Every structure is written in structure tokens, then in C-alpha cells.
Amino acid sequence: MPFISNGTTILDNGAFNVSLGNQVLISEQTASASASVSFTSGIDSTYPIYKFEFINIHPQTDDVRFRFQGSTDGGSNYNVAITSTTFRAYHDEGDTATALEYRTPDDQANGTSYQMLVNPLGNDNDQSGNGEIFIFSPSSTTFVKHFISRAVSSFYLDYVLDDFVAGYFNTTSALNAFSFNMESGNIDSGTIKLYGIKDS
């Protein structure tokens, strides 16, 4: 069953139900010609789920991917092994190109690169990317750390893209920092918000 909103929840599919009142804004950062945006505090065992929202992310460079990685050492290194899967749908303004496709170039098999979230972004003045990522139990020292992401963006060739990404950080060490960047060039502008989500 797809995720839907019923007016009182963010996600409600019978299995994962998050009340709007259970979200707590921890911090937010606004990019301005930034090489990266990192969150190095506020991620601990306080909440079982953490969520990042990225809003109007606009790249300096045309045709680039927006990405993220985690850290187990407070942000000194962002190179945790990731296994991920990704697919997308797209449609162009001219109504001549559509597809629903698995994205082999964007997945990882225990790789330590930054994980793609939005692919790709255009840098026209009216183009940007928006979406959210849920990270489950990042402070667990028992389990790997699962994440799911969904994003919508304006592609540099005037397409709309709907990106779906899921995976896990293959570590039983606690994740305590996350970093976002473009695969090339700076994040010209945009806001990223970090929320904690209560379990009741």
C-alpha cells in the first residue's frame, strides 16, 4: 500500500504511522554557496526516528546529484558502508518522454560513497529539489541503520523527477552526524531541517 496522508499523519500505511504532533524540530541550516551542509549535534538516542527535510535545494552546477552520508565519529569522517536501492519516475514538459526505472548507477553495495538522493538537478533559476529522509534508530549499537527517502526535483532538461531511495548503513556503531553535498560544485541555496520523531 502506498504512503498517504490522512490529514493528521505524515505517513499512514498501516505499518508506519507518524503523528504531526510527534515531530520535534531540532535544528535547521540554510545553504549559501556551501560545499556541504553537516549536522553534527542533536542526533542521539533521544528519538527512535530522525527525519531530514530538504527544501528548494538549488545547485551551483547544472546536471548534478544531491547526496548524503553518515558518520560514526561526530563528523570527522563520512564514509560509512551503505547498501541501497533506488528507482525513479520522470516526465518532461513536452509530454514526449516518460519512464519508471531502476537506477543501477545510483545504488551501492556496501559502498562508502555519498548516497544519491536527487538525480539530477538543474541550476536554472526556477529549478530545485525537495524531499525527506527518515533514518531509523541511528544510535542503535545492535542493528544496521535503515533509511528511506523520497524526493521531487526539476531536471536540467525540463523534466520532473520522482526519486525513491532506501537502504541501510552497514554498521552497528551509532551514527551521530550526517552530511549533504552535491557531486560537483556547491549547494547554491536551500534549507535542510532536522526533526526527531517520538514513538508515542
Secondary structure, 3 states (H helix, E strand, C coil): CCCCCCCCEEEECCCCEEEHHHEEEEEEEEEEEECEEEECCCCCCCCCEEEEEEEEEEECCCCEEEEEEEECCCCCCCCCCEEEEEEEEEEECCCCCEEEEECHHHCCEEECCCEEEEEEECCCCCCCEEEEEEEECCCCCCCCEEEEEEEEEECCCCEEEEEEEEEEECCCCCCCEEEEEECCCCEEEEEEEEEEECCC
